[in-house]
Amino acid sequence: MKVSDLKFIERNFRFMDQKTFSALVSNIKKDKFLTSTPLVMKKDDDYIIISGNHRVKACIDAGIDEIYCIVFDYLNVTEDDILRLQISHNLLSGKDDINILEELYNQIKDVT
């Protein structure tokens, strides 16, 4: 989808400080595409980002014009479903295994 066709959700309970957001933009620039797919709801003629607002904003800043999205139709869900999706996609996350993380990081030949 063209990022210009996407609308940001009105109330996003997640926030990202500028340092973290800048790192996200930098990562996307280096990758040259978005590697984590936003969840988007089609409502009438609008495509509203339910999960991935910061990633889409970072794509815009990184100069990425098109991204892959998971799109579902508003007609197939209730307002409660939409809120549950927004919360569950943004609230739950795992924890890092520092030993495996270190091993993986050390395997990267060029970390710049």
For each residue, the residues with C-beta under 8 A, 3 or more apart:
1: 5 6 40 47 66 67 68 69 71
2: 5 6 65 66
3: 6 56 59 60 64 65 66 67
4: 65
5: 1 2 47
6: 1 2 3 38 40 47 48 49 56 69
7: 46 47 48 49
8: 12 48 49 53 56 57
9: 12 48 49 50 53 86
10:
11:
12: 8 9 15 53 86
13: 86 87 90
14: 53 54 90
15: 12
16: 20 21 24 54
17: 20 21
18: 21 22
19: 22 23
20: 16 17 23 24
21: 16 17 18 24 25 54 57 58
22: 18 19 25 26
23: 19 20 26 27
24: 16 20 21 27 28 54 55 58
25: 21 22 28 29 58 61 62
26: 22 23 29 30
27: 23 24 30 31
28: 24 25 31 32 33 34 55 58 59 62 64
29: 25 26 32 62 63
30: 26 27
31: 27 28 34 35
32: 28 29 64
33: 28 64 67
34: 28 31 37 38 55 56 59 64 67 68
35: 31
36: 52 55
37: 34 52 67 68 69 70
38: 6 34 49 50 51 52 53 55 56 67 69 70
39: 49 50 51 52 69 70 72 85 89
40: 1 6 47 48 49 50 52 69 70 71 72
41: 47 48 50 71 72 73 74 77 82
42: 46 47 71 72 73 74
43: 46 48 74
44: 74
45:
46: 7 42 43
47: 1 5 6 7 40 41 42 69 71
48: 6 7 8 9 40 41 43
49: 6 7 8 9 38 39 40 52 53 56
50: 9 38 39 40 41 82 85 86 89
51: 38 39 85 86 89 90
52: 36 37 38 39 40 49 55 56 69
53: 8 9 12 14 38 49 56 57
54: 14 16 21 24 57 58
55: 24 28 34 36 38 52 58 59
56: 3 6 8 34 38 49 52 53 59 60 67
57: 8 21 53 54 60 61
58: 21 24 25 28 54 55 61 62
59: 3 28 34 55 56 62 64 67
60: 3 56 57 63 64
61: 25 57 58
62: 25 28 29 58 59
63: 29 60
64: 3 28 32 33 34 59 60 67
65: 2 3 4
66: 1 2 3
67: 1 3 33 34 37 38 56 59 64
68: 1 34 37
69: 1 6 37 38 39 40 47 52
70: 37 38 39 40
71: 1 40 41 42 47
72: 39 40 41 42 76 77
73: 41 42 76 77
74: 41 42 43 44 77 82
75:
76: 72 73
77: 41 72 73 74 81 82 85
78: 81 82
79: 82 83
80: 83 84
81: 77 78 84 85
82: 41 50 74 77 78 79 85 86
83: 79 80 86 87
84: 80 81 87 88
85: 39 50 51 77 81 82 88 89
86: 9 12 13 50 51 82 83 89 90
87: 13 83 84 90 91
88: 84 85 91 92
89: 39 50 51 85 86 92
90: 13 14 51 86 87
91: 87 88
92: 88 89
93:
94:
95:
96: 101
97: 100 101
98: 101 102
99: 102 103
100: 97 103 104
101: 96 97 98 104 105
102: 98 99 105 106
103: 99 100 106 107
104: 100 101 107 108
105: 101 102 108 111
106: 102 103
107: 103 104
108: 104 105 111
109:
110:
111: 105 108
112:
